[in-house]
Amino acid sequence: MSSDQRVGADVVRWTTPGDVHGEAHTGARARRARGALIVGGLVVLYAVLVPVVASATGWWGGAGGRAVDYVTGSTAPSTAHPFGTDVAGRDMFVRCARALQVSLLAALVGSAASAFVGTLLGATSAVLGGRADRLLMRGVDAFAAVPHLLLGILVATVYRGSLWTVVLVVAVTHWTATTRLVRGEVLSLRERGWVRAAVSQGGSRARVLRHHVLPHVGAQVAVATALLVPHAVWHETTLTFLGLGLPPHQASLGSLIDLAQQSVTTGAWWTLVAPVGLLVVATVCLGLAMQRGTGRAG
């Protein structure tokens, strides 16, 4: 709360301590969000550019992920190798960039597929209504009751050893939240006057849904998909670490962490610190940056 006191032609504005504290808190939060946005952008650029530059110029050990040189194996971080090398002499700076690139790709494609399935089922449930809606939502509740990791392990056990397996696991285990979100939005929108007008003019359910309802739901689905990406990165990392995701020879954050277990016992601590640190920094900063971006969009 604040009050104004007029002295002559001037206005003296009094501000309570709560206002000052609230403004300072808001400013600090905004600065943290901006910092996370900058770091998240740098991490994405690192994942995209470093493998390309390394392959084209030969910097940081050239191909990195494929070149093997046991003579330079288990080399500590230096100017030549910022993240050191693994036991096979492969540059960890390049390998971590390639691993993050693969993990982000799996998370993005899996999140997009999950959003598509959730949007389709949620919109269908809301449009059908009645018994079909109740049965479908009870099925969603039952599916959501199964732990995501357990369900992912079951799927990856059957179809294992490829990038598409990880994408399938992310899509299969994360569509329920989007389904509920889209169903709620469609139920709200179909009561609006302009939707009722489109129906009264003879528009079919499919046409009204496609042209009048889904475009207004798209922003909410985009927000949910963006916020799912950091979680999906952890999901991929966990599955690959357990040996159910990508194969060991294909660089991903999970496979690097898995291979680093043996190297750490011989003193090569950087082979574990580099991918784990990159995983934490990437997911935290991307999550905060996406929250800021979706908050602005909202």
N, C-alpha and C positions, 0 to 999 in steps of 0.2 A: 504494500500500500504506500502511497505517496500523497503529499499535500502541497499546495502552492500558497505562498504568502507574498503578497504584493507589497513592495517597498518602493514608493515613487513610481517610476516607469519600468522598474525591473521586476522580474519574477524570480523569487528564491525557491528552489525546488528542494524539498526535504525527502530523503530516501531512507527507508528503514534498513537495519542491518540485514534483514532477510532478503531484501531486494538485491543488495550488494553481493551477498553470498550466492543467490540464485544466478545472477549474471556472471559471476566468476566461474561457477560450476558449469554453466552452459558454454562459456568461452573455452574452458579447459577441455570439455568434451568435444567441441568442434575442432580444437587443435589436434587432439588425439585422432579424430576421424580423418582429418586432412593428412596427418602423418601416416596413418594406416593406408590411405589411398595411394600416397606416393610410393611407399614401400611395396604395396601390392602390385602396382604398375611396374616397378623395377624388377620384382620377382618374375612377373610374366615375361618381360623383355629378356631377362636372363635365360629363361627356359626356351624362348623362341629363337634368340639370336646366337647364343653361344655355340650350340651344335653346328649351326650353319657356318659361322665364322671359322670354327675350328676345322671343319672339313675343307673349306675353301682356301684357308691360309696356312694351315698346319700349326697354328698357335695351340698352346696348352696340350701338346701331345697329339695334334692332328685329329684323327678319327676318334680317339679316346675310347669310345665304347667297344670298338672291335680290335684295335691294335694291342697286341700283347708283347710285353718285354719284361721277362723275369729278372733281368739284370737291374732294372730300376724299380722292382717291386717293393712295396711297403716303404715308400719314401715319404718322410714327414712333410708337412706343408712348407712351401718355399715360394720364392718369386716365380720360379719356373712352373711350379705346380701349386696354385693357391690352396687347394684342398688336399694336397698330397696325392699319392697313388695307392691303388689296392695291391693285393698280393701278386697279381698278374702284371703289374706295371701300368695299368690303365689309369689315365688321369681322372681323378675324382671330380674336378671342377666341371669337366665336360660330361662325365657320366651322370652326375647329379642333375645337371641341366636337362639332359636327355630323359632321365628318369622322371623329373617333374613334368616335362612335356607330355610324356606318355600318361602319367597319372591324371593330369589336367584334362587330356583328351578323353580318357575313359570316363572321368567324372562329368564332363560337359555333355558328351553324347548320351550317357546313361541318364543324366538329369533331364535332358530334352525328351528322351523316350518315355521316361516316367511321367513327365508333364503331359505328354500326348495321351497316354493311356488314362491317366487320371481325369483329364479334361473330357475325353470321350465318354467314360463311364459316368462321371458326375453330371454331365449335361443330359445324357440319356436317362438317367435315373430321375432327374428333376422334370424332364419333359413327359415321361410316361406317367409318373405319379402313381397314387393308389397302391395296390398290392405289389406291383412290380418294383416300385420305389422302395417299399419296406423290405422286400426280400433282398434286393440288391444291397441296401445299406446294412442289413444284418450280415450279409456275406462280407462286406467291407470291414465291419467290426470284428468278425471272426478272423479275417486275414491279418488285420492290424494287431491282434492279440499275440500272434507268433513273433518272437524276437527277431529283429532284422538280421542279426549276425547268424543265428541258427538257420534261418531260412536261406540266407546267402550261402552258407556252407553246404546245405543240402543240394542247392542248384549247382554250385561249383564242383561238387563231387561227381555229378553226372556229366556236366559239360565243362571240362577243365582245360587249362593250358593255353588260353588265347586271350587277346584283348577283348574280343566280342563276348567272351564268357563274363568278364568283369562288367561290361556294359549291360548285359542281360541281367546280372544279379542286381545292379543298381536300379535298373528299370522295374524289375519284378518286386523289389522290396520297399520301394518308396512312393508308389503311386497312390496310396490310400489317403494321405493328407491332401493331395491335390484334388482327389475325388470329392472329399467332403467340402473343400473350399469352393469348387466349381458348382456343386449342387446347391450350396447355400446362396451363392451369388445368382444363379439362374432362378431359384425360387423367389428371390427378392425382385429380380428384374421383370419376371413375367407378370407381376402385379402392377407394373408401371402403365401409365396411360397410353404411351406411344406403342407399347407392345400389344395392349388390348386393341388399339386402333388397327394395327397391322393384321391381327387375327380377324377382326370384324370385317375387314376388306377382302377376306377370302384367302389370306396367306396360309399355306400349310405349316405344320409344326416344324418341319425340316427347314423351310425357307425362313421362317421367323427366327429360328434358332441360329441359322447361319448368317443372316444379314443384320439382325437386330440385337441379338443377345450375346453371342460369342465375342464380337468385337469389343464389347464393354467388359467382358471377363478376361480378355487377353492381358491387361495390365496386372491384374492380381496373379494370374498364372506365371507371368514373367518374374514377378517378385518372388514367388514361392520357388521357382526353378533356380533363380540366382542364389538364394539363400541355401539351397540344397547342395550346391557345388562343393563348398569346403567339407561338408559332411561326407559327400561321396568320395572325395580324395582319401579321407581316413578309411572309408569302407574298402576301397581298392587296396590300400596299403596293408590293411589287416588281412585280407584274403590272400594276397601274394605272400605276405610274411608267413602265413600258415601253410604255404605250399599249394594253395587251391586257386590262385589267380594266374598271373603271368608266369611263364617258365623262367628258370634262374638266369638263362643267358640273355634274356631281354630286360634291359634296364628299366626299372620302375622304383619308386621309393621303397616299396615293400621288399622287392628282391635285393636291393642294396643293403637294407637293414638286416635281412636274413643272412646274406653273405658276410656281413661285418661281424657276426657273432664269433666266428672262428678267428678273425684277424685281431679282435680286441684282446684275446687271450695272449697274443704274441706281442702286445704293446702298441699295435697300430690303432690307437684310439680314434684317430681322425676319420677312419672309414665308417665309424658309427656316428660320430658327432656331426659330420657334414650332412648326411641325409636326414637324420632326426631333427637337427636344427633347422634345416630347410623346410621340412614338413611342418614343424610348429610355426615358423615365421610365415610361411606361405598361407596356411589355412587361417591363422589368426588375422593376418592383415587383409586377406581377401574377404574373409567374413565381415570384418569391420567396414571395409570399403564398400561392400555390397549393401550392408545395412544402411550406410550413409546415402548411397545412390538410390536405394529403394525408398528411403525416407523422403528424399527430395521428390521422387516421382509421386509419392503419395500426397 
